[in-house]
């Protein structure tokens, strides 16, 4: 089991800033964490990304922890 908090940045996205959309259009990160990840969670396919997440050690042990080979 895992839990995470969304990542939200206060600096405008460079593309939004250049297009003058930083106040009227949500940045890609906000859209991803506010809309896409919750929708993915509803299907049981959300994934951990970024910082501020907590993992249950027993759950990680059950699946053999994180893969370390490629």
MODELLER restraints for C-alpha pairs under 7 A, 6 or more apart:
rsr = mdl.restraints
at = mdl.atoms
rsr.add(forms.Gaussian(group=physical.xy_distance, feature=features.Distance(at['CA:1:A'], at['CA:55:A']), mean=6.00, stdev=0.5))
rsr.add(forms.Gaussian(group=physical.xy_distance, feature=features.Distance(at['CA:1:A'], at['CA:56:A']), mean=5.45, stdev=0.5))
rsr.add(forms.Gaussian(group=physical.xy_distance, feature=features.Distance(at['CA:1:A'], at['CA:59:A']), mean=5.95, stdev=0.5))
rsr.add(forms.Gaussian(group=physical.xy_distance, feature=features.Distance(at['CA:2:A'], at['CA:53:A']), mean=6.94, stdev=0.5))
rsr.add(forms.Gaussian(group=physical.xy_distance, feature=features.Distance(at['CA:2:A'], at['CA:54:A']), mean=5.53, stdev=0.5))
rsr.add(forms.Gaussian(group=physical.xy_distance, feature=features.Distance(at['CA:2:A'], at['CA:55:A']), mean=4.41, stdev=0.5))
rsr.add(forms.Gaussian(group=physical.xy_distance, feature=features.Distance(at['CA:2:A'], at['CA:56:A']), mean=6.20, stdev=0.5))
rsr.add(forms.Gaussian(group=physical.xy_distance, feature=features.Distance(at['CA:3:A'], at['CA:53:A']), mean=5.50, stdev=0.5))
rsr.add(forms.Gaussian(group=physical.xy_distance, feature=features.Distance(at['CA:3:A'], at['CA:54:A']), mean=5.23, stdev=0.5))
rsr.add(forms.Gaussian(group=physical.xy_distance, feature=features.Distance(at['CA:3:A'], at['CA:55:A']), mean=6.63, stdev=0.5))
rsr.add(forms.Gaussian(group=physical.xy_distance, feature=features.Distance(at['CA:4:A'], at['CA:52:A']), mean=5.75, stdev=0.5))
rsr.add(forms.Gaussian(group=physical.xy_distance, feature=features.Distance(at['CA:4:A'], at['CA:53:A']), mean=3.98, stdev=0.5))
rsr.add(forms.Gaussian(group=physical.xy_distance, feature=features.Distance(at['CA:4:A'], at['CA:54:A']), mean=6.24, stdev=0.5))
rsr.add(forms.Gaussian(group=physical.xy_distance, feature=features.Distance(at['CA:5:A'], at['CA:52:A']), mean=5.85, stdev=0.5))
rsr.add(forms.Gaussian(group=physical.xy_distance, feature=features.Distance(at['CA:5:A'], at['CA:53:A']), mean=6.48, stdev=0.5))
rsr.add(forms.Gaussian(group=physical.xy_distance, feature=features.Distance(at['CA:6:A'], at['CA:33:A']), mean=5.41, stdev=0.5))
rsr.add(forms.Gaussian(group=physical.xy_distance, feature=features.Distance(at['CA:7:A'], at['CA:33:A']), mean=7.00, stdev=0.5))
rsr.add(forms.Gaussian(group=physical.xy_distance, feature=features.Distance(at['CA:8:A'], at['CA:29:A']), mean=6.73, stdev=0.5))
rsr.add(forms.Gaussian(group=physical.xy_distance, feature=features.Distance(at['CA:8:A'], at['CA:30:A']), mean=6.03, stdev=0.5))
rsr.add(forms.Gaussian(group=physical.xy_distance, feature=features.Distance(at['CA:12:A'], at['CA:22:A']), mean=5.73, stdev=0.5))
rsr.add(forms.Gaussian(group=physical.xy_distance, feature=features.Distance(at['CA:13:A'], at['CA:27:A']), mean=6.28, stdev=0.5))
rsr.add(forms.Gaussian(group=physical.xy_distance, feature=features.Distance(at['CA:16:A'], at['CA:22:A']), mean=4.96, stdev=0.5))
rsr.add(forms.Gaussian(group=physical.xy_distance, feature=features.Distance(at['CA:37:A'], at['CA:46:A']), mean=5.74, stdev=0.5))
rsr.add(forms.Gaussian(group=physical.xy_distance, feature=features.Distance(at['CA:40:A'], at['CA:46:A']), mean=4.77, stdev=0.5))
